[in-house]
Amino acid sequence: MSNASQLRDSTQIVLPAETLESLEPQLDEAFTVTIAPAGEERRRIIGSPVEIRDVHEFLTRRGISVR
């Protein structure tokens, strides 16, 4: 059985806002995700587990560390 943190981790990525500034238009165009504030200095990328996996790969290829 999945717990809440595992489900949350598979449906979102949280990064510093400055990291996403230049990439947000590309993410909006290439993926079906929502980018929302997560405090003043962070942004949350929210999507299906499949989309989040693809976004993770997209960001990693661009040298952005995603936990």
C-alpha positions in Angstrom: 0.0 0.0 0.0 1.2 3.5 -0.8 1.6 6.1 1.8 0.9 9.8 1.3 4.5 10.9 0.9 5.2 8.3 -1.8 2.1 9.5 -3.8 3.1 13.1 -3.3 6.6 12.5 -4.5 5.4 10.8 -7.6 3.1 13.7 -8.6 5.2 16.7 -7.8 8.6 18.3 -8.0 9.5 21.3 -5.9 12.4 23.6 -7.0 13.6 27.1 -6.4 11.7 29.7 -8.4 14.8 31.0 -10.0 15.6 27.6 -11.4 12.3 27.4 -13.2 12.2 31.0 -14.6 13.7 30.3 -18.0 12.3 26.7 -18.2 8.7 27.4 -17.3 7.5 28.2 -20.9 9.2 25.0 -22.2 7.6 22.9 -19.4 4.2 24.4 -20.2 4.5 23.6 -23.8 6.0 20.1 -23.6 4.2 18.6 -20.6 0.7 18.5 -19.0 1.7 20.0 -15.7 0.7 22.8 -13.4 3.4 25.1 -11.9 2.2 26.7 -8.7 3.9 28.7 -5.9 5.2 26.7 -3.0 6.1 29.7 -0.8 7.9 32.8 -1.9 11.0 31.3 -3.3 9.9 27.9 -4.5 7.7 26.5 -7.2 5.8 23.2 -7.3 5.4 21.3 -10.6 2.3 19.1 -10.3 1.2 16.4 -12.7 0.5 12.7 -13.2 3.2 10.3 -12.2 4.0 9.7 -15.9 4.4 13.4 -16.6 6.4 14.0 -13.4 8.8 11.2 -14.5 9.2 12.8 -17.9 9.7 16.3 -16.4 12.3 14.8 -14.0 14.2 13.4 -17.0 13.8 16.8 -18.9 15.3 18.7 -16.0 18.1 16.2 -15.3 19.2 16.4 -19.0 19.5 20.2 -18.4 21.7 19.7 -15.4 19.1 20.5 -12.8 19.3 18.3 -9.7 15.9 16.9 -8.7 15.5 14.9 -5.5 
